[in-house]
Amino acid sequence: MDEFYEEWDAIPVDIHESRRNSHPLLQSHLRQTASQMMCRCARAHIPYVYCGSTALRLLGVETPEDLSGPGNAWDNAPPRSNKHPRDVLHVVVRTAGERHELSGVRMHVWKGLAPDSIQQFANGVQCLRPAAAWASVAMDATMLQLIQIAESMERYGLATLADLRAFAGAHRFQGKRRCLRALSIARTGSASVKETELRVRLELRGLPAFAINYAVTGSAYDSRAEHTVDLAIAQYRVGLEYQGDQHRSDYRQYRRDRDKLGALAALGWTVFEVTQADLNSEEALDRLAMRVACVIAQQTGRDPHVARLTYARIGRAR
């Protein structure tokens, strides 16, 4: 770690006690990213308030760049094209007259920026507070990314979804309508950005709303802790488990997964294991959605189908 970094230089990246050991590698990565960005901003000595993805990194949150990838085929409000390099520093000013060319810096204008939306660290670096930082990427992030970042802030204790709603309702900023739409879809309790992506992209295909981290009654580990399913439609006993790399590389985790899936199958549950490969193409997600739809159809007697919904549609359904 850079010797310039001090513990008080960045907001600690932490999560609720129940999830504290869930993603240690991710937590370590976010802490390192926050530390590196803090060092860079402190050394830049720029007398401006950091915003956008720079602020998100300072806060220890996944950024739009980190979340880039396939998908968002039905995002009816695409983000602006961003020709700026990933390592540019983003700062905010209150008037267009304050904006000027500065090497390695992109300046944004936020006329209605309130003083209480800004915080200053002990080393003098100024940064938007979490809710304002989220709002500041409204026009540079996809709708899915806005949802992922909002849920990530809630997961790591930086801002609740209620905090984000209150901020969006009380302030004027570009992309406000997009933020409100994202909040109509965002949910509490998601364990990772990948789970959020999986849930949202399947709901865009017309599947019923999923319960998050659903505890299955009557199924438990030897420790008597109830088995949980990452995403579930409990009415039809169908669930999804997102399997990251740790599930394949950790033998004990692998055995626990096998035992849990066997126990759930004995109770009549159909649980699909999902990996990054399933998120890498629209076709793969269509197949997964159809498999879930077929399980539901077997119980309803209706023909299975995959729809093409918009974010506005699934937001209204909430």
Long-range contacts (C-beta under 8 A, 24 or more apart in sequence): 1-32, 1-35, 2-35, 2-36, 2-39, 4-39, 4-42, 4-43, 5-35, 5-38, 5-39, 6-122, 6-123, 8-121, 8-122, 8-123, 9-35, 9-38, 9-39, 9-42, 9-121, 9-122, 9-123, 9-125, 10-34, 10-35, 10-38, 10-58, 10-59, 10-60, 10-121, 11-58, 11-59, 11-60, 11-158, 12-60, 13-60, 13-156, 14-156, 14-157, 15-155, 15-156, 15-157, 16-155, 16-157, 19-155, 19-191, 22-191, 23-191, 23-192, 25-246, 26-192, 30-60, 30-61, 30-62, 30-156, 31-60, 33-57, 33-60, 34-58, 34-59, 34-60, 38-121, 38-123, 38-125, 40-89, 41-89, 41-125, 41-127, 42-123, 42-124, 42-125, 44-89, 44-104, 46-89, 46-91, 46-102, 46-105, 48-91, 48-92, 48-93, 48-105, 48-107, 48-126, 49-91, 49-92, 49-113, 49-118, 49-126, 49-127, 49-128, 50-89, 50-90, 50-91, 50-92, 50-125, 50-126, 50-127, 50-128, 51-90, 51-91, 51-92, 51-108, 51-110, 51-127, 51-128, 51-132, 51-133, 51-136, 52-90, 52-92, 52-106, 52-108, 52-133, 52-136, 52-137, 52-140, 53-90, 53-137, 53-140, 54-89, 54-90, 54-91, 54-127, 55-90, 55-127, 55-128, 55-132, 55-133, 55-136, 56-133, 56-134, 56-137, 56-149, 58-125, 58-127, 59-127, 59-130, 59-133, 59-158, 60-156, 60-158, 61-130, 61-133, 61-149, 61-152, 61-153, 61-156, 61-158, 62-148, 62-149, 62-152, 62-193, 63-137, 63-149, 64-137, 64-140, 64-141, 64-142, 64-145, 64-149, 67-141, 67-144, 67-145, 67-148, 67-149, 67-193, 68-145, 69-279, 69-280, 70-279, 70-280, 70-281, 70-282, 71-144, 71-197, 71-201, 71-279, 71-282, 71-285, 72-142, 72-143, 72-144, 73-282, 74-204, 74-308, 74-309, 74-310, 74-311, 75-142, 75-143, 75-144, 75-311, 76-310, 76-311, 76-312, 77-143, 77-178, 77-181, 77-311, 78-142, 79-139, 79-140, 79-141, 79-142, 80-139, 80-140, 82-140, 90-136, 92-128, 92-136, 108-136, 110-136, 110-173, 110-174, 111-172, 112-171, 112-172, 112-173, 114-171, 117-167, 117-171, 130-158, 130-159, 130-163, 131-159, 131-163, 131-164, 131-166, 131-167, 131-168, 132-167, 132-171, 134-159, 134-164, 134-167, 134-179, 135-167, 135-168, 135-171, 135-173, 135-175, 135-176, 135-179, 136-173, 138-173, 138-174, 138-175, 138-176, 138-178, 138-179, 139-174, 139-175, 139-178, 143-178, 143-181, 143-182, 143-311, 144-197, 144-200, 144-201, 146-178, 146-179, 146-182, 147-182, 147-185, 147-186, 147-196, 147-200, 148-193, 148-196, 148-197, 150-182, 150-183, 150-186, 151-186, 151-187, 151-188, 151-190, 151-193, 151-196, 152-193, 152-196, 154-186, 154-188, 155-190, 155-191, 160-188, 161-186, 161-187, 161-188, 181-311, 181-312, 181-315, 182-311, 184-315, 184-316, 184-318, 185-311, 185-314, 185-315, 185-318, 187-212, 188-212, 189-213, 191-230, 192-242, 192-244, 194-242, 194-244, 194-276, 194-279, 195-230, 195-231, 195-242, 197-279, 198-231, 198-240, 198-242, 198-274, 198-278, 198-279, 199-231, 200-314, 201-279, 201-285, 202-231, 202-240, 202-285, 202-288, 202-289, 202-292, 203-309, 203-314, 204-308, 204-309, 204-310, 204-311, 204-314, 205-285, 205-286, 205-289, 205-306, 205-307, 205-308, 205-309, 206-289, 206-293, 206-305, 206-306, 206-307, 206-308, 206-309, 207-233, 207-289, 207-292, 207-293, 208-233, 208-235, 208-296, 209-233, 209-317, 209-318, 210-240, 214-239, 216-264, 216-267, 216-269, 218-267, 219-260, 219-263, 219-264, 219-267, 220-263, 221-256, 221-259, 221-260, 227-260, 227-263, 227-264, 229-264, 229-269, 229-271, 233-292, 233-296, 236-295, 236-296, 236-299, 237-267, 237-268, 237-269, 237-270, 238-269, 238-270, 238-271, 238-272, 238-292, 238-295, 238-296, 239-264, 239-269, 239-270, 239-271, 239-272, 240-271, 240-272, 240-274, 240-292, 241-271, 241-272, 241-273, 241-274, 242-274, 242-275, 243-273, 243-274, 243-275, 244-275, 244-276, 270-295
